[in-house]
C-alpha cells in the first residue's frame, strides 16, 4: 500500500513536477538492457550517459515495451494503448476507480431526487390542479422549479463529481507502476486535494466565462458599429449585419472555447496528482499541451464518442420512459421531467471514470514524450 504522505510532496517517481533542466535525462538503450536493469544488482540501463541515451534505439507507440509493470508499457502511448490501459485500470481496481465514485454519485443523486420530489408540492401550489393544467401552467412551474433547484443540484452533483476527479487519476498513477490504490488512501487523497479542486473549478468557470464574453463581445461591438453605418440604408440590411456578425461571433466563440478546453485538458489531473494550486495546474496543462493541440483534441473526441455511446443508451431509455409516462398522464410531467433530468446526469457521471482514466493516461504519455517520464517511473519501481 502506498503511503498517503507520499502525495503531499514531490519525490522521485511521484506524479510531481518534472525534473529540473539540469537533471540528466536517460532512456533505456534497448530491451535487453532494460530487462537486465530490473535485476537489483545491476544498474545498467539507468546510468548510461546522456549521449549514449540519445543514440539509443527510439521506442515508438506499438513497439515492444521495455517495461510494463502495470496497465501500460512505459513508452510513448498510442490510441490503442490508451483504450486498453483504461479498461485494464478499471478491471484491476474496479472498487476504487468505479464502484466507490459510483456510490458517491448515486448518494448525491438520491439526495437530489428526494429534495426535488418533496419540493414538487410547493411548486404545484402555484396552479389549480383541480382544473386541467395548461401549457402556461407547466411553464410557470417548470421555470420556478428550475430557478430554485438547479443551483442546489449543480453544487451537490458538482461536489460529488470532484471525488472521481481526484481519486481516479491517483488510482491510475498507482496502476501504471503496478500498485493498487486502497479505499483509505483514496479518501485521504480526496480530502487533501478537495479545496484545490474546488478552487480550480471556480477559476475554470470564471476563466471560460471571461473568454467567451470577450470573444463574442468583440464581434458584437464590431457588428453594432457596422449596423450603425448601414442603418440609413434599410432595416433589412441592418438585420443581416446583426445576423452575420452574431453567427460568426458565436462560431468563433465556440472554437476559441474548444481551444482553451483542449489546452487545459490536463488541469484537473495535474491538480489532483501534482499537488499544484489551481493557477499552477492550468499553467502546467498549457505547457504539456504545447504543440500537441490537435492530437489532444482528436484523442479527446474519441473518448467523448465512447462515453456518448455508453451514456446515450441509458439516456435513451430514460427519455423513452419519460415520454411514455407523460403520454399516459400529462400531470406526471411535474415529476417525470426533473427526475429524468437528474437521473440522466447521474448516468453521465457514472461513466466519467472511463474518461478520467483515459485523460490521465494521455497526461502520462505527454510526460513520457517531453520529460522522459518513463525513466522516472522505472526509478520509482526500482526504489
C-alpha positions as CSV (number, residue, x, y, z in Angstrom):
1,X,0.0,0.0,0.0
2,X,1.3,3.4,-0.9
3,X,1.8,5.8,2.0
4,X,-0.6,8.7,1.7
5,X,2.1,11.1,2.8
6,X,3.9,10.4,-0.5
7,X,1.3,12.5,-2.3
8,X,1.9,15.7,-0.3
9,X,5.4,16.3,-1.7
10,X,7.2,15.7,-5.0
11,X,9.6,12.8,-5.0
12,X,11.4,10.6,-7.4
13,X,8.8,8.5,-9.2
14,X,5.8,10.5,-8.0
15,X,3.5,12.4,-10.3
16,X,5.2,15.5,-9.2
17,X,6.6,18.3,-11.2
18,X,9.2,17.4,-13.9
19,X,12.9,17.2,-13.1
20,X,14.9,20.4,-13.3
21,X,16.5,21.2,-16.7
22,X,19.9,20.2,-15.2
23,X,18.8,16.7,-14.3
24,X,20.3,14.2,-16.8
25,X,17.6,12.6,-18.9
26,X,18.1,8.9,-19.7
27,X,16.5,6.3,-21.8
28,X,16.9,2.6,-21.9
29,X,19.4,1.6,-24.6
30,X,17.5,-1.4,-25.7
31,X,15.1,-4.1,-24.4
32,X,17.8,-6.4,-23.3
33,X,19.5,-3.6,-21.3
34,X,16.2,-2.7,-19.7
35,X,15.3,-6.2,-18.6
36,X,18.8,-6.6,-17.2
37,X,18.3,-3.4,-15.3
38,X,15.4,-4.9,-13.4
39,X,18.0,-7.1,-11.6
40,X,18.6,-5.4,-8.2
41,X,22.3,-6.0,-8.6
42,X,22.5,-4.4,-12.0
43,X,22.3,-0.6,-12.6
44,X,23.0,-0.9,-16.3
45,X,20.3,0.8,-18.4
46,X,19.6,3.6,-15.8
47,X,23.1,5.1,-15.6
48,X,24.1,5.3,-19.2
49,X,25.5,8.7,-20.2
50,X,23.1,11.2,-21.9
51,X,24.9,11.0,-25.3
52,X,24.6,7.2,-25.3
53,X,20.9,7.6,-24.4
54,X,20.3,9.9,-27.2
55,X,21.9,7.4,-29.6
56,X,19.8,4.5,-28.4
57,X,17.1,3.0,-30.4
58,X,13.9,5.1,-30.2
59,X,10.8,3.4,-28.8
60,X,7.6,4.3,-30.6
61,X,3.9,3.5,-29.9
62,X,3.1,-0.1,-30.8
63,X,6.7,-1.3,-30.5
64,X,7.6,-3.9,-27.9
65,X,7.6,-2.4,-24.4
66,X,10.8,-2.1,-22.5
67,X,8.9,-2.5,-19.2
68,X,5.3,-2.9,-18.4
69,X,4.9,-3.2,-14.6
70,X,1.2,-2.1,-14.7
71,X,-1.6,-1.2,-17.1
72,X,0.5,0.3,-19.9
73,X,4.1,-0.1,-21.2
74,X,6.5,2.7,-20.2
75,X,6.9,4.2,-23.6
76,X,5.0,6.7,-25.7
77,X,1.4,5.5,-25.9
78,X,-0.7,5.1,-29.0
79,X,-4.5,5.3,-29.1
80,X,-4.8,1.6,-28.6
81,X,-2.6,1.8,-25.5
82,X,-4.9,4.5,-24.1
83,X,-8.1,2.5,-24.5
84,X,-6.6,-0.9,-23.4
85,X,-4.9,0.8,-20.4
86,X,-8.2,2.5,-19.5
87,X,-10.2,-0.8,-19.4
88,X,-7.2,-2.6,-17.7
89,X,-7.2,0.0,-14.9
90,X,-10.9,-0.3,-14.3
91,X,-10.7,-4.1,-14.3
92,X,-7.8,-4.3,-11.9
93,X,-9.2,-1.9,-9.3
94,X,-12.9,-1.6,-10.0
95,X,-13.9,-0.8,-6.5
96,X,-11.8,2.3,-6.1
97,X,-11.9,3.5,-9.7
98,X,-15.6,2.8,-10.5
99,X,-17.7,1.4,-7.6
100,X,-16.6,3.9,-5.0
101,X,-17.1,7.0,-7.2
102,X,-20.4,5.4,-8.3
103,X,-21.6,5.1,-4.7
104,X,-20.7,8.8,-4.1
105,X,-22.5,9.9,-7.2
106,X,-25.6,7.7,-6.5
107,X,-25.9,9.0,-2.9
108,X,-25.7,12.6,-4.2
109,X,-28.2,11.8,-6.8
110,X,-30.6,10.2,-4.3
111,X,-30.4,13.3,-2.1
112,X,-31.1,15.5,-5.1
113,X,-34.1,13.4,-6.2
114,X,-35.6,13.3,-2.8
115,X,-35.2,17.0,-2.4
116,X,-36.9,17.7,-5.8
117,X,-39.7,15.1,-5.1
118,X,-40.6,16.7,-1.8
119,X,-40.3,20.2,-3.2
120,X,-42.8,19.5,-6.0
121,X,-46.0,20.1,-3.9
122,X,-44.7,23.6,-3.2
123,X,-44.3,24.3,-6.9
124,X,-47.7,22.8,-7.8
125,X,-49.4,25.1,-5.3
126,X,-48.8,27.8,-7.9
127,X,-51.6,26.5,-10.0
128,X,-55.0,24.9,-9.6
129,X,-54.5,21.1,-10.0
130,X,-58.3,20.5,-9.9
131,X,-58.6,22.1,-13.4
132,X,-56.7,20.9,-16.5
133,X,-53.1,22.0,-16.4
134,X,-52.3,24.3,-19.3
135,X,-49.1,24.8,-21.1
136,X,-48.6,28.1,-19.4
137,X,-49.1,26.5,-16.0
138,X,-46.5,23.9,-16.8
139,X,-44.1,26.6,-18.0
140,X,-44.6,28.6,-14.8
141,X,-44.0,25.5,-12.6
142,X,-41.0,24.4,-14.6
143,X,-39.3,27.8,-14.6
144,X,-39.9,28.2,-10.9
145,X,-38.6,24.7,-10.1
146,X,-35.5,25.2,-12.3
147,X,-34.6,28.6,-10.7
148,X,-35.0,27.2,-7.1
149,X,-33.5,23.7,-7.5
150,X,-30.8,24.0,-10.2
151,X,-28.2,25.8,-8.0
152,X,-28.6,23.1,-5.3
153,X,-28.4,20.3,-7.9
154,X,-25.3,21.8,-9.6
155,X,-23.5,22.3,-6.3
156,X,-24.3,18.9,-4.9
157,X,-23.6,16.9,-8.1
158,X,-20.5,19.1,-8.7
159,X,-19.0,18.2,-5.3
160,X,-19.8,14.5,-5.9
161,X,-18.1,14.8,-9.3
162,X,-14.9,16.0,-7.7
163,X,-14.5,12.7,-5.9
164,X,-13.7,10.7,-9.0
165,X,-11.8,13.7,-10.5
166,X,-9.3,13.3,-7.6
167,X,-9.4,9.6,-6.9
168,X,-9.4,8.2,-10.4
169,X,-6.1,10.0,-11.6
170,X,-4.4,8.9,-8.4
171,X,-5.6,5.4,-8.8
172,X,-4.4,5.4,-12.4
173,X,-1.0,6.6,-11.2
174,X,-0.6,3.6,-8.9
175,X,-1.9,1.2,-11.6
176,X,0.7,2.4,-14.1
177,X,3.5,1.2,-11.8
178,X,1.7,-2.0,-10.7
179,X,0.3,-0.8,-7.4
180,X,-3.3,-0.8,-6.3
181,X,-4.9,2.3,-4.6
182,X,-6.8,1.4,-1.4
183,X,-10.1,2.9,-0.4
184,X,-8.4,4.5,2.6
185,X,-5.7,6.2,0.5
186,X,-8.4,7.3,-1.9
187,X,-10.3,9.2,0.7
188,X,-7.1,10.6,2.2
189,X,-6.1,12.0,-1.2
190,X,-9.6,13.3,-1.8
191,X,-9.5,15.2,1.5
192,X,-6.1,16.6,0.8
193,X,-6.9,17.9,-2.7
194,X,-10.6,18.9,-2.3
195,X,-10.1,22.6,-1.7
196,X,-7.6,22.9,-4.5
197,X,-10.0,21.2,-6.9
198,X,-12.9,23.4,-5.8
199,X,-10.7,26.4,-6.4
200,X,-9.8,25.1,-9.9
201,X,-13.4,24.6,-10.8
202,X,-14.2,28.2,-9.7
203,X,-11.3,29.6,-11.7
204,X,-12.2,27.5,-14.7
205,X,-15.8,28.7,-14.8
206,X,-14.8,32.4,-14.5
207,X,-12.0,32.0,-17.0
208,X,-14.2,30.4,-19.6
209,X,-17.0,32.9,-19.0
210,X,-14.4,35.7,-19.5
211,X,-13.0,34.2,-22.6
212,X,-16.5,33.6,-24.1
213,X,-17.7,37.1,-23.1
214,X,-14.7,38.9,-24.5
215,X,-14.6,36.9,-27.8
216,X,-18.3,37.3,-28.5
217,X,-18.3,40.9,-27.2
218,X,-15.7,41.9,-29.8
219,X,-17.9,40.6,-32.7
220,X,-20.9,42.3,-31.1
221,X,-19.2,45.7,-30.9
222,X,-18.0,45.4,-34.5
223,X,-21.5,44.4,-35.6
224,X,-23.0,47.4,-33.8
225,X,-20.5,49.7,-35.5
226,X,-21.3,48.3,-38.9
227,X,-25.0,48.3,-38.3
228,X,-24.9,51.9,-37.3
229,X,-23.1,52.6,-40.6
230,X,-25.8,50.9,-42.7
231,X,-28.8,52.0,-40.7
232,X,-29.6,54.8,-43.1
233,X,-29.9,52.3,-45.9
234,X,-32.6,49.8,-44.8
235,X,-33.7,47.8,-41.8
236,X,-33.2,44.6,-43.7
237,X,-29.5,45.3,-44.2
238,X,-29.2,46.2,-40.5
239,X,-30.7,42.8,-39.5
240,X,-28.5,41.0,-42.0
241,X,-25.4,42.6,-40.4
242,X,-26.5,41.6,-36.9
243,X,-27.2,38.0,-38.2
244,X,-23.9,37.8,-39.9
245,X,-21.7,39.1,-37.0
246,X,-23.8,37.2,-34.5
247,X,-23.3,33.9,-36.3
248,X,-19.6,34.4,-37.0
249,X,-19.2,35.6,-33.4
250,X,-21.0,32.5,-32.0
251,X,-18.9,30.1,-34.1
252,X,-15.7,31.9,-33.3
253,X,-16.5,31.9,-29.6
254,X,-17.2,28.2,-29.7
255,X,-13.9,27.5,-31.4
256,X,-11.9,29.6,-29.0
257,X,-13.6,27.9,-26.0
258,X,-12.7,24.5,-27.6
259,X,-9.1,25.6,-28.0
260,X,-8.8,26.6,-24.3
261,X,-10.7,23.5,-23.2
262,X,-8.0,21.4,-25.0
263,X,-5.1,23.4,-23.7
264,X,-6.5,23.0,-20.1
265,X,-7.4,19.3,-20.6
266,X,-4.9,18.1,-18.1
267,X,-5.6,20.7,-15.4
268,X,-7.7,18.5,-13.2
269,X,-5.3,15.6,-13.5
270,X,-2.4,17.9,-12.7
271,X,-4.2,19.4,-9.7
272,X,-5.1,16.0,-8.4
273,X,-1.7,14.3,-8.6
274,X,1.0,17.0,-8.7
275,X,-0.3,18.9,-5.6
276,X,-0.3,22.2,-7.5
277,X,-2.5,25.3,-7.0
278,X,-5.4,25.9,-9.4
279,X,-3.5,28.6,-11.4
280,X,-0.3,26.5,-11.5
281,X,-2.3,23.5,-12.7
282,X,-3.7,25.5,-15.6
283,X,-0.3,26.7,-16.5
284,X,1.2,23.2,-16.3
285,X,-1.6,21.8,-18.6
286,X,-0.9,24.6,-21.0
287,X,2.8,23.6,-21.1
288,X,2.1,19.9,-21.6
289,X,-0.3,20.5,-24.5
290,X,2.0,22.9,-26.2
291,X,2.5,21.8,-29.8
292,X,0.0,18.8,-29.5
293,X,-3.3,20.7,-29.5
294,X,-4.8,18.9,-32.5
295,X,-3.6,15.5,-31.3
296,X,-5.1,16.2,-27.8
297,X,-8.3,17.3,-29.4
298,X,-8.5,14.2,-31.6
299,X,-7.9,11.8,-28.7
300,X,-10.4,13.7,-26.6
301,X,-13.0,13.4,-29.3
302,X,-12.5,9.6,-29.4
303,X,-13.2,9.1,-25.7
304,X,-16.1,11.6,-25.9
305,X,-17.6,9.4,-28.6
306,X,-17.3,6.3,-26.5
307,X,-18.8,8.0,-23.4
308,X,-21.6,9.4,-25.5
309,X,-22.4,6.0,-26.9
310,X,-22.4,4.4,-23.4
311,X,-24.3,7.2,-21.8
312,X,-26.7,7.6,-24.7
313,X,-28.0,4.1,-24.3
314,X,-29.1,4.8,-20.7
315,X,-30.3,8.3,-21.5
316,X,-32.4,6.9,-24.4
317,X,-34.1,4.5,-22.0
318,X,-34.8,7.3,-19.6
319,X,-36.2,9.5,-22.3
320,X,-38.5,6.8,-23.6
321,X,-39.7,6.1,-20.1
322,X,-40.4,9.9,-19.5
323,X,-42.3,10.2,-22.8
324,X,-44.4,7.2,-22.1
325,X,-45.2,8.4,-18.5
326,X,-46.3,11.8,-19.8
327,X,-48.4,10.4,-22.6
328,X,-50.3,8.3,-20.1
329,X,-50.7,11.1,-17.5
330,X,-49.8,14.7,-18.5
331,X,-49.7,15.8,-14.9
332,X,-46.8,13.4,-14.4
333,X,-44.8,16.0,-16.3
334,X,-44.2,17.7,-13.0
335,X,-42.4,14.6,-11.6
336,X,-41.1,12.8,-14.6
337,X,-39.1,15.6,-16.3
338,X,-37.0,16.8,-13.4
339,X,-36.4,13.3,-12.1
340,X,-35.4,12.1,-15.6
341,X,-33.0,15.1,-16.0
342,X,-31.3,14.3,-12.7
343,X,-31.1,10.6,-13.4
344,X,-29.6,11.3,-16.8
345,X,-26.9,13.5,-15.1
346,X,-26.2,10.7,-12.7
347,X,-25.7,8.2,-15.6
348,X,-23.3,10.5,-17.3
349,X,-21.3,10.9,-14.1
350,X,-21.2,7.1,-13.6
351,X,-19.3,6.8,-16.9
352,X,-16.9,9.7,-16.1
353,X,-14.2,7.4,-14.6
354,X,-13.8,6.0,-18.1
355,X,-12.9,9.4,-19.4
356,X,-10.8,10.3,-16.4
357,X,-8.5,7.3,-16.6
358,X,-8.1,7.9,-20.4
359,X,-7.1,11.5,-19.8
360,X,-4.7,10.6,-17.0
361,X,-3.0,8.2,-19.5
362,X,-2.9,11.0,-22.1
363,X,-1.2,13.1,-19.5
364,X,1.4,10.4,-18.7
365,X,2.0,10.0,-22.5
366,X,2.9,13.6,-22.9
367,X,5.2,13.5,-19.9
368,X,6.9,10.4,-21.3
369,X,7.4,12.2,-24.7
370,X,8.5,15.6,-23.3
371,X,10.1,14.9,-19.9
372,X,11.4,11.3,-20.2
373,X,8.9,10.4,-17.5
374,X,9.4,6.7,-18.3
375,X,12.8,6.8,-16.7
376,X,11.4,8.4,-13.6
377,X,8.7,5.7,-13.3
378,X,11.3,3.0,-13.7
379,X,13.4,4.6,-11.0
380,X,10.3,4.6,-8.8
381,X,9.8,0.9,-9.4
382,X,13.4,0.1,-8.5
383,X,13.2,2.0,-5.3
